[in-house]
Amino acid sequence: MINISENIQLKEILNTDLEALFTLMKEIYPPAYSHFWKDGGDWYVNTQYSKEKLSTELLNINSQNYLVLFKNEIIGNFRIVWNEQLAGFVDQKSVKLHRIYLHPKTQGNGIGKKLLNWLETQVIKKQYDLIWLDAMDAQPQAFEFYKKLEYKYHSHCFLDFELLYDEVRKMSQLYKKIT
């Protein structure tokens, strides 16, 4: 267990946690993203959080996969991938913030900010230069959150998921230089 603050901990995800993670994502993904999907996001949760997909992710030696606990309750997940390069920054030691989802009932408690501050500390300790992430353009509150933490726009792509509505397909890559 990693203590981020008095009330926030990270617990490494193990294969025995995959069912709990799937159940959690079925609860926390739809309030934020169901309106992006023709099927309410069921396809996304069922494929991206399947035991097979998550088991494969856990095998990546460059990734760290965590359940986020707030006041001893599992409220989200957090995944980082070390040595994941951002186009145009190949000479920078980079880490990708691959996933951060928090239960809506806990938003506004500073949990996301504390997790990213912890990540920055890890980046400095490991002598990395850059953190980057993908963010859905159709989620303006996420962009504002990252902007406040000094992340900058780098580039964008369009997701090709068949069940995703056309108007929400744009995803931007944001980055922050740490050194």
Contact map, one row per residue, 1 for C-alpha under 8 A:
11100000111100000000000000000000000000000000000000000000000000000000000000000000000000000000000000000000000000000000000000000000000000000000000000000000000000000000000000000000000
11110000111000000000000000000000000000000000000000000000000000000000000000000000000000000000000000000000000000000000000000000000000000000000000000000000000000000000000000000000000
11111101110000000000000000000000000000000000000000000000000000000000000000000000000000000000000000000000000000000000000000000000000000000000000000000000000000000000000000000000000
01111111110000000000000000000000000000000000000000000000000000000000000000000000000000000000000000000000000000000110010000000000000000000000000000000000000000000000000000000000000
00111111100000000000000000000000000000000000000000000000000000000000000000000000000000000000000000000000000000000100000000000000000000000000000000000000000000000000000000000000000
00111111000000000000000000000000000000000000000000000000000000000000000000000000000000000000000000000000000000000000000000000000000000000000000000000000000000000000000000000000000
00011111100000000000000000000000000000000000000000000000000000000000111100000000000000000000000000000000000000000000000000000000000000000000000000000000000000000000000000000000000
00111111110000000000000000000000000000000000000000000000000000000001111100000000000000000000000000000000000000100000000000000000000000000000000000000000000000000000000000000000000
11111011111000000000000000000000000000000000000000000000000000000001110100000000000000000000000000000000000000000000000000000000000000000000000000000000000000000000000000000000000
11110001111100000000000000000000000000000000000000000000000000000111100000000000000000000000000000000000000000000000000000000000000000000000000000000000000000000000000000000000000
11000000111110000000000000000000000000000000000000000000000000000111100000000000000000000000000000000000000000000000000000000000000000000000000000000000000000000000000000000000000
10000000011111000000000000000000000000000000000000000000000000011110000000000000000000000000000000000000000000000000000000000000000000000000000000000000000000000000000000000000000
00000000001111111100000000000000000000000000000000000000010000001110000000000000000000000000000000000000000000000000000000000000000000000000000000000000000000000000000000000000000
00000000000111111100000000000000000000000000000000000000010000000000000000000000000000000000000000000000000000000000000000000000000000000000000000000000000000000000000000000000000
00000000000011111100000000000000000000000000000000000010010000000000000000000000000000000000000000000000000000000000000000000000000000000000000000000000000000000000000000000000000
00000000000011111110000000000000000000000000000000000000000000000000000000000000000000000000000000000000000000000000000000000000000000000000000000000000000000000000000000000000000
00000000000011111111100000000000000000000000000000000000000000000000000000000000000000000000000000000000000000000000000000000000000000000000000000000000000000000000000000000000000
00000000000011111111110000000000000000000000000000100110000000000000000000000000000000000000000000000000000000000000000000000000000000000000000000000000000000000000000000000000000
00000000000000011111111000000000000000000000000000100000000000000000000000000000000000000000000000000000000000000000000000000000000000000000000000000000000000000000000000000000000
00000000000000001111111100000000000000000000000000000000000000000000000000000000000000000000000000000000000000000000000000000000000000000000000000000000000000000000000000000000000
00000000000000001111111110000000000000000000000010000000000000000010000000001000000000000000000000000000000000000000000000000000000000000000000000000000000000000000000000000000000
00000000000000000111111111000000000000000000100011100000000000000000000000000000000000000000000000000000000000000000000000000000000000000000000000000000000000000000000000000000000
00000000000000000011111111100000000000000000000000000000000000000000000000000000000000000000000000000000000000000000000000000000000000000000000000000000000000000000000000000000000
00000000000000000001111111110000000000000000000000000000000000000000000000110000000000000000000000000000000000000000000000000000000000000000000000000000000000000000000000000000000
00000000000000000000111111111000000000000000100010000000000000000000000000010000000000000000000000000000000000000000000000000000000000000000000000000000000000000000000000000000000
00000000000000000000011111111100000000000000100000000000000000000000000000000000000000000000000000000000000000000000000000000000000000000000000000000000000000000000000000000000000
00000000000000000000001111111110000000000000000000000000000000000000000000000000000000000000000000000000000000000000000000000000000000000000000000000000000000000000000000000000000
00000000000000000000000111111111000000000000000000000000000000000000000000010000000000000000000000001111000000000000000000000000000000000000000000000000000000000000000000000000000
00000000000000000000000011111111110000001000100000000000000000000000000000000000000000000000000000001000000000000000000000000000000000000000000000000000000000000000000000000000000
00000000000000000000000001111111111000011000000000000000000000000000000000000000000000000000000000000000000000000000000000000000000000000000000000000000000000000000000000000000000
00000000000000000000000000111111110000000000000000000000000000000000000000000000000000000000000000000001000000000000000000000000000000000000000000000000000000000000000000000000000
00000000000000000000000000011111111000000000000000000000000000000000000000000000000000000000000000000000000000000000000000000000000000000000000000000000000000000000000000000000000
00000000000000000000000000001111111110011000000000000000000000000000000000000000000000000000000000000000000000000000000000000000000000000000000000000000000000000000000000000000000
00000000000000000000000000001111111110111000000000000000000000000000000000000000000000000000000000000000000000000000000000000000000000000000000000000000000000000000000000000000000
00000000000000000000000000000101111111011000000000000000000000000000000000000000000000000000000000000000000000000000000000000000000000000000000000000000000000000000000000000000000
00000000000000000000000000000000111111011000000000000000000000000000000000000000000000000000000000000000000000000000000000000000000000000000000000000000000000000001100100000000000
00000000000000000000000000000000111111111000000000000000000000000000000000000000000000000000000000000000000000000000000000000000000000000000000000000000000000000011100000000000000
00000000000000000000000000000000001111111000000000000000000000000000000000000000000000000000000000000000000000000000000000000000000000000000000000000000000000000011100000000000000
00000000000000000000000000000000010011111110000000000000000000000000000000000000000000000000000000000000000000000000000000000000000000000000000000000000000000000010000000000000000
00000000000000000000000000000100111111111100000000000000000000000000000000000000000000000000000000000000000000000000000000000000000000000000000000000000000000000000000000000000000
00000000000000000000000000001100111111111111100000000000000000000000000000000000000000000000000000000000000000000000000000000000000000000000000000000000000000000000000000000000000
00000000000000000000000000000000000000111111110000000000000000000000000000000000000000000000000000000000000000000000000000000000000000000000000000000000000000000000000000000000000
00000000000000000000000000000000000000101111111000000000000000000000000000000000000000000000000000000000000000000000000000000000000000000000000000000000000000000010000000000000000
00000000000000000000000000000000000000001111111110000000000000000000000000000000000000000000000000000000000000000000000000000000000000000000000000000000000000000000000000000000000
00000000000000000000010011001000000000001111111111000000000000000000000000000000000000000000000000000000000000000000000000000000000000000000000000000000000000000000000000000000000
00000000000000000000000000000000000000000111111111000000000000000000000000000000000000000000000000000000000000000000000000000000000000000000000000000000000000000000000000000000000
00000000000000000000000000000000000000000011111111001000000000000000000000000000000000000000000000000000000000000000000000000000000000000000000000000000000000000000000000000000000
00000000000000000000000000000000000000000001111111001100000000000000000000000000000000000000000000000000000000000000000000000000000000000000000000000000000000000000000000000000000
00000000000000000000110010000000000000000001111111101100000000000000000000000000000000000000000000000000000000000000000000000000000000000000000000000000000000000000000000000000000
00000000000000000000010000000000000000000000111111111100000000000000000000000000000000000000000000000000000000000000000000000000000000000000000000000000000000000000000000000000000
00000000000000000110010000000000000000000000000011111110000000000000000000000000000000000000000000000000000000000000000000000000000000000000000000000000000000000000000000000000000
00000000000000000000000000000000000000000000000001111111000000000000000000000000000000000000000000000000000000000000000000000000000000000000000000000000000000000000000000000000000
00000000000000000000000000000000000000000000001111111111100000000000000000000000000000000000000000000000000000000000000000000000000000000000000000000000000000000000000000000000000
00000000000000000100000000000000000000000000000111111111110000000000000000000000000000000000000000000000000000000000000000000000000000000000000000000000000000000000000000000000000
00000000000000100100000000000000000000000000000000111111111000000000000000000000000000000000000000000000000000000000000000000000000000000000000000000000000000000000000000000000000
00000000000000000000000000000000000000000000000000011111111100000000000000000000000000000000000000000000000000000000000000000000000000000000000000000000000000000000000000000000000
00000000000000000000000000000000000000000000000000001111111100100000000000000000000000000000000000000000000000000000000000000000000000000000000000000000000000000000000000000000000
00000000000011100000000000000000000000000000000000000111111110111000000000000000000000000000000000000000000000000000000000000000000000000000000000000000000000000000000000000000000
00000000000000000000000000000000000000000000000000000011111110000000000000000000000000000000000000000000000000000000000000000000000000000000000000000000000000000000000000000000000
00000000000000000000000000000000000000000000000000000001111111100000000000000000000000000000000000000000000000000000000000000000000000000000000000000000000000000000000000000000000
00000000000000000000000000000000000000000000000000000000011111100000000000000000000000000000000000000000000000000000000000000000000000000000000000000000000000000000000000000000000
00000000000000000000000000000000000000000000000000000000000111110000000000000000111000000000000000000000000000000000000000000000000000000000000000000000000000000000000000000000000
00000000000000000000000000000000000000000000000000000000110111111000000000000011110000000000000000000000000000000000000000000000000000000000000000000000000000000000000000000000000
00000000000100000000000000000000000000000000000000000000010001111100000000000011100000000000000000000000000000000000000000000000000000000000000000000000000000000000000000000000000
00000000000110000000000000000000000000000000000000000000010000111110000000001111000000000000000000000000000000000000000000000000000000000000000000000000000000000000000000000000000
00000000011110000000000000000000000000000000000000000000000000011111000000001110000000000000000000000000000000000000000000000000000000000000000000000000000000000000000000000000000
00000000011110000000100000000000000000000000000000000000000000001111100001111100000000000000000000000000000000000000000000000000000000000000000000000000000000000000000000000000000
00000001111000000000000000000000000000000000000000000000000000000111110001111100000000000000000000000100000000000000000000000000000000000000000000000000000000000000000000000000000
00000011111000000000000000000000000000000000000000000000000000000011111111110000000000000000000000000000000000000000000000000000000000000000000000000000000000000000000000000000000
00000011100000000000000000000000000000000000000000000000000000000001111111100000000000000000000000000000000000000000000000000000000000000000000000000000000000000000000000000000000
00000011000000000000000000000000000000000000000000000000000000000000111110000000000000000000000000000000000000000000000000000000000000000000000000000000000000000000000000000000000
00000011100000000000000000000000000000000000000000000000000000000000111111000000000000000000000000000000000000000000000000000000000000000000000000000000000000000000000000000000000
00000000000000000000000000000000000000000000000000000000000000000000111111100000000000000000000000000000000000000000000000000000000000000000000000000000000000000000000000000000000
00000000000000000000000000000000000000000000000000000000000000000011110111110000000000000000000000000000000000000000000000000000000000000000000000000000000000000000000000000000000
00000000000000000000000100000000000000000000000000000000000000000011110011111000000000000000000000000110010000000000000000000000000000000000000000000000000000000000000000000000000
00000000000000000000000110010000000000000000000000000000000000000011100001111100000000000000000000011110000000000000000000000000000000000000000000000000000000000000000000000000000
00000000000000000000100000000000000000000000000000000000000000001111000000111110000000000000000000111100000000000000000000000000000000000000000000000000000000000000000000000000000
00000000000000000000000000000000000000000000000000000000000000001111000000011111000000000000000001111000000000000000000000000000000000000000000000000000000000000000000000000000000
00000000000000000000000000000000000000000000000000000000000000111100000000001111100000000000000011110000000000000000000000000000000000000000000000000000000000000000000000000000000
00000000000000000000000000000000000000000000000000000000000000111000000000000111110000000000001111100000000000000000000000000000000000000000000000000000000000000000000000000000000
00000000000000000000000000000000000000000000000000000000000001110000000000000011111100000000001111000000000000000000000000000000000000000000000000000000000000000000000000000000000
00000000000000000000000000000000000000000000000000000000000001100000000000000001111100000000011100000000000000000000000000000000000000000000000000000000000000000000000000000000000
00000000000000000000000000000000000000000000000000000000000001000000000000000000111110000000111100000000000000000000000000000000000000000000000000000000000000000000000000000000000
00000000000000000000000000000000000000000000000000000000000000000000000000000000111111000000011100000000000000000000000000000000000000000000000000000000000000000000000000000000000
00000000000000000000000000000000000000000000000000000000000000000000000000000000001111101101111100000000000000000000000000000000000000000000000000000000000000000000000000000000000
00000000000000000000000000000000000000000000000000000000000000000000000000000000000111111100010000000000000000000000000000000000000100000000000000000000000000000000000000000000000
00000000000000000000000000000000000000000000000000000000000000000000000000000000000011111100000000000000000000000000000000000000000000000000000000000000000000000000000000000000000
00000000000000000000000000000000000000000000000000000000000000000000000000000000000001111100000000000000000000000000000000000000000000000000000000000000000000000000000000000000000
00000000000000000000000000000000000000000000000000000000000000000000000000000000000011111111000000000000000000000000000000000000000000000000000000000000000000000000000000000000000
00000000000000000000000000000000000000000000000000000000000000000000000000000000000011111111100000000000000000000000000000000000000000000000000000000000000000000000000000000000000
00000000000000000000000000000000000000000000000000000000000000000000000000000000000000001111100000000000000000000000000000000000000000000000000000000000000000000000000000000000000
00000000000000000000000000000000000000000000000000000000000000000000000000000000000010001111110000000000000000000000000000000001110000000000000000000000000000000000000000000000000
00000000000000000000000000000000000000000000000000000000000000000000000000000000001010000111111000000000000000000000000000000011110000000000000000000000000000000000000000000000000
00000000000000000000000000000000000000000000000000000000000000000000000000000000011111000001111100000000000000000000000000000001111100000000000000000000000000000000000000000000000
00000000000000000000000000000000000000000000000000000000000000000000000000000001111110000000111110000000000000000000000000100001011100000000000000000000000000000000000000000000000
00000000000000000000000000000000000000000000000000000000000000000000000000000001111110000000011111000000000000000000000000000000001110000000000000000000000000000000000000000000000
00000000000000000000000000000000000000000000000000000000000000000000000000000011100000000000001111110000000000000000000000000000001111000000000000000000000000000000000000000000000
00000000000000000000000000000000000000000000000000000000000000000000000000000111100000000000000111110000000000000000000000000000000011000000000000000000000000000000000000000000000
00000000000000000000000000000000000000000000000000000000000000000000000000001111000000000000000011111000000000000000000000000000000000000000000000000000000000000000000000000000000
00000000000000000000000000000000000000000000000000000000000000000000000000011110000000000000000011111100000000010000000000000000000000000000000000000000000000000000000000000000000
00000000000000000000000000011000000000000000000000000000000000000000000000011100000000000000000000111110000000000000000000000000000000000000000000000000000000000000000000000000000
00000000000000000000000000010000000000000000000000000000000000000001000000111000000000000000000000011111011000010000000000000000000000000000000000000000000000000000000000000000000
00000000000000000000000000010000000000000000000000000000000000000000000000110000000000000000000000001111111000000000000000000000000000000000000000000000000000000000000000000000000
00000000000000000000000000010010000000000000000000000000000000000000000000000000000000000000000000000111111000000000000000000000000000000000000000000000000000000000000000000000000
00000000000000000000000000000000000000000000000000000000000000000000000000000000000000000000000000000011111000000000000000000000000000000000000000000000000000000000000000000000000
00000000000000000000000000000000000000000000000000000000000000000000000000100000000000000000000000000111111110100000000000000000000000000000000000000000000000000000000000000000000
00000000000000000000000000000000000000000000000000000000000000000000000000000000000000000000000000000111111111100000000000000000000000000000000000000000000000000000000000000000000
00000000000000000000000000000000000000000000000000000000000000000000000000000000000000000000000000000000011111100000000000000000000000000000000000000000000000000000000000000000000
00000000000000000000000000000000000000000000000000000000000000000000000000000000000000000000000000000000011111100000000000000000000000000000000000000000000000000000000000000000000
00000000000000000000000000000000000000000000000000000000000000000000000000000000000000000000000000000000001111111100000000000000000000000000000000000000000000000000000000000000000
00000001000000000000000000000000000000000000000000000000000000000000000000000000000000000000000000000000011111111110000000000000000000000000000000000000000000000000000000000000000
00000000000000000000000000000000000000000000000000000000000000000000000000000000000000000000000000010100000001111111000000000000000000000000000000000000000000000000000000000000000
00000000000000000000000000000000000000000000000000000000000000000000000000000000000000000000000000000000000001111111100000000000000000000000000000001000000000000000000000000000000
00011000000000000000000000000000000000000000000000000000000000000000000000000000000000000000000000000000000001111111110000000000000000000000000000000000000000000000000000000000000
00010000000000000000000000000000000000000000000000000000000000000000000000000000000000000000000000000000000000111111111000000000000000000000000000000000000000000000000000000000000
00000000000000000000000000000000000000000000000000000000000000000000000000000000000000000000000000000000000000011111111100000000000000000000000000000000000000000000000000000000000
00000000000000000000000000000000000000000000000000000000000000000000000000000000000000000000000000000000000000001111111110000000000000000000000000000000000000000000000000000000000
00010000000000000000000000000000000000000000000000000000000000000000000000000000000000000000000000000000000000000111111111000000000000000000000000000000000000000000000000000000000
00000000000000000000000000000000000000000000000000000000000000000000000000000000000000000000000000000000000000000011111111100000000000000000000000000000000000000000000000000000000
00000000000000000000000000000000000000000000000000000000000000000000000000000000000000000000000000000000000000000001111111110000001000000000000000000000000000000000000000000000010
00000000000000000000000000000000000000000000000000000000000000000000000000000000000000000000000000000000000000000000111111111000000000000000000000000000000000000000000000000000000
00000000000000000000000000000000000000000000000000000000000000000000000000000000000000000000000000000000000000000000011111111100000000000000000000000000000000000000000000000000000
00000000000000000000000000000000000000000000000000000000000000000000000000000000000000000000001000000000000000000000001111111111111000000000000000000000000000000000000000000000010
00000000000000000000000000000000000000000000000000000000000000000000000000000000000000000000000000000000000000000000000111111111100000000000000000000000000000000000000000000000011
00000000000000000000000000000000000000000000000000000000000000000000000000000000000000000000000000000000000000000000000011111111000000000000000000000000000000000000000000000000000
00000000000000000000000000000000000000000000000000000000000000000000000000000000000000000000000000000000000000000000000001111111000000000000000000000000000000000000000000000000000
00000000000000000000000000000000000000000000000000000000000000000000000000000000000000000000100000000000000000000000000000111111100000000000000000000000000000000000000000000000000
00000000000000000000000000000000000000000000000000000000000000000000000000000000000000000001111000000000000000000000000000111111110000000000000000000000000000000000000000000000011
00000000000000000000000000000000000000000000000000000000000000000000000000000000000000000001110000000000000000000000000000110011111000000000000000000000000000000000000000000000111
00000000000000000000000000000000000000000000000000000000000000000000000000000000000000000001111000000000000000000000000000100001111100000000000000000000000000000000000000000011111
00000000000000000000000000000000000000000000000000000000000000000000000000000000000000000000011110000000000000000000000100100000111110000000000000000000000000000000000000000011110
00000000000000000000000000000000000000000000000000000000000000000000000000000000000001000000011110000000000000000000000000000000011111000000000000000000000000000000000000001111000
00000000000000000000000000000000000000000000000000000000000000000000000000000000000000000000000111000000000000000000000000000000001111100000000000000000000000000000000000001110000
00000000000000000000000000000000000000000000000000000000000000000000000000000000000000000000000011000000000000000000000000000000000111110000000000000000000000000000000000111100000
00000000000000000000000000000000000000000000000000000000000000000000000000000000000000000000000000000000000000000000000000000000000011111010011000000000000000000000000000111100000
00000000000000000000000000000000000000000000000000000000000000000000000000000000000000000000000000000000000000000000000000000000000001111110010000000000000000000000000111110000000
00000000000000000000000000000000000000000000000000000000000000000000000000000000000000000000000000000000000000000000000000000000000000111111001000000000000000000000000101110000000
00000000000000000000000000000000000000000000000000000000000000000000000000000000000000000000000000000000000000000000000000000000000000011111000000000000000000000000000101000000000
00000000000000000000000000000000000000000000000000000000000000000000000000000000000000000000000000000000000000000000000000000000000000111111111000000000000000000000000000000000000
00000000000000000000000000000000000000000000000000000000000000000000000000000000000000000000000000000000000000000000000000000000000000001111111100000000000000000000000000000000000
00000000000000000000000000000000000000000000000000000000000000000000000000000000000000000000000000000000000000000000000000000000000000000011111110000000000000000000000000000000000
00000000000000000000000000000000000000000000000000000000000000000000000000000000000000000000000000000000000000000000000000000000000000110011111111000000000000000000000000000000000
00000000000000000000000000000000000000000000000000000000000000000000000000000000000000000000000000000000000000000000000000000000000000101011111111100000000000000000000000000000000
00000000000000000000000000000000000000000000000000000000000000000000000000000000000000000000000000000000000000000000000000000000000000000001111111110000000000000000000000000000000
00000000000000000000000000000000000000000000000000000000000000000000000000000000000000000000000000000000000000000000000000000000000000000000111111111000000000000000000000000000000
00000000000000000000000000000000000000000000000000000000000000000000000000000000000000000000000000000000000000000000000000000000000000000000011111111110000000000000000000000000000
00000000000000000000000000000000000000000000000000000000000000000000000000000000000000000000000000000000000000000000000000000000000000000000001111111111000000000000000000000000000
00000000000000000000000000000000000000000000000000000000000000000000000000000000000000000000000000000000000000000000000000000000000000000000000111111110000000000000000000000000000
00000000000000000000000000000000000000000000000000000000000000000000000000000000000000000000000000000000000000001000000000000000000000000000000011111110000000000000000000000000000
00000000000000000000000000000000000000000000000000000000000000000000000000000000000000000000000000000000000000000000000000000000000000000000000001111111000000000000000000000001000
00000000000000000000000000000000000000000000000000000000000000000000000000000000000000000000000000000000000000000000000000000000000000000000000001111111100000000000000000000111000
00000000000000000000000000000000000000000000000000000000000000000000000000000000000000000000000000000000000000000000000000000000000000000000000000100111110000000000000000000111000
00000000000000000000000000000000000000000000000000000000000000000000000000000000000000000000000000000000000000000000000000000000000000000000000000000011111000000000000000011110000
00000000000000000000000000000000000000000000000000000000000000000000000000000000000000000000000000000000000000000000000000000000000000000000000000000001111100000000000000011110000
00000000000000000000000000000000000000000000000000000000000000000000000000000000000000000000000000000000000000000000000000000000000000000000000000000000111110000000000000011100000
00000000000000000000000000000000000000000000000000000000000000000000000000000000000000000000000000000000000000000000000000000000000000000000000000000000011111000000000001111000000
00000000000000000000000000000000000000000000000000000000000000000000000000000000000000000000000000000000000000000000000000000000000000000000000000000000001111100000000001110000000
00000000000000000000000000000000000000000000000000000000000000000000000000000000000000000000000000000000000000000000000000000000000000000000000000000000000111110000000011100000000
00000000000000000000000000000000000000000000000000000000000000000000000000000000000000000000000000000000000000000000000000000000000000000000000000000000000011111000000011100000000
00000000000000000000000000000000000000000000000000000000000000000000000000000000000000000000000000000000000000000000000000000000000000000000000000000000000001111101000010000000000
00000000000000000000000000000000000000000000000000000000000000000000000000000000000000000000000000000000000000000000000000000000000000000000000000000000000000111111000000000000000
00000000000000000000000000000000000000000000000000000000000000000000000000000000000000000000000000000000000000000000000000000000000000000000000000000000000000011111000000000000000
00000000000000000000000000000000000011100010000000000000000000000000000000000000000000000000000000000000000000000000000000000000000000000000000000000000000000001111100000000000000
00000000000000000000000000000000000111000000000000000000000000000000000000000000000000000000000000000000000000000000000000000000000000000000000000000000000000011111110110000000000
00000000000000000000000000000000000111000000000000000000000000000000000000000000000000000000000000000000000000000000000000000000000000000000000000000000000000000011111110000000000
00000000000000000000000000000000000000000000000000000000000000000000000000000000000000000000000000000000000000000000000000000000000000000000000000000000000000000001111110000000000
00000000000000000000000000000000000000000000000000000000000000000000000000000000000000000000000000000000000000000000000000000000000000000000000000000000000000000000111111000000000
00000000000000000000000000000000000100000000000000000000000000000000000000000000000000000000000000000000000000000000000000000000000000011100000000000000000000000001111111000000000
00000000000000000000000000000000000000000000000000000000000000000000000000000000000000000000000000000000000000000000000000000000000000010000000000000000000001110001111111100000000
00000000000000000000000000000000000000000000000000000000000000000000000000000000000000000000000000000000000000000000000000000000000000011100000000000000000111100000001111110000000
00000000000000000000000000000000000000000000000000000000000000000000000000000000000000000000000000000000000000000000000000000000000001111000000000000000000111100000000011111000000
00000000000000000000000000000000000000000000000000000000000000000000000000000000000000000000000000000000000000000000000000000000000001111000000000000000111110000000000001111100000
00000000000000000000000000000000000000000000000000000000000000000000000000000000000000000000000000000000000000000000000000000000000111100000000000000000111100000000000000111110000
00000000000000000000000000000000000000000000000000000000000000000000000000000000000000000000000000000000000000000000000000000000000111100000000000000011111000000000000000011111000
00000000000000000000000000000000000000000000000000000000000000000000000000000000000000000000000000000000000000000000000000000000011110000000000000000011110000000000000000001111100
00000000000000000000000000000000000000000000000000000000000000000000000000000000000000000000000000000000000000000000000000000000011100000000000000000111000000000000000000000111110
00000000000000000000000000000000000000000000000000000000000000000000000000000000000000000000000000000000000000000000000000000000111000000000000000000000000000000000000000000011111
00000000000000000000000000000000000000000000000000000000000000000000000000000000000000000000000000000000000000000000000100110001111000000000000000000000000000000000000000000001111
00000000000000000000000000000000000000000000000000000000000000000000000000000000000000000000000000000000000000000000000000010001110000000000000000000000000000000000000000000000111
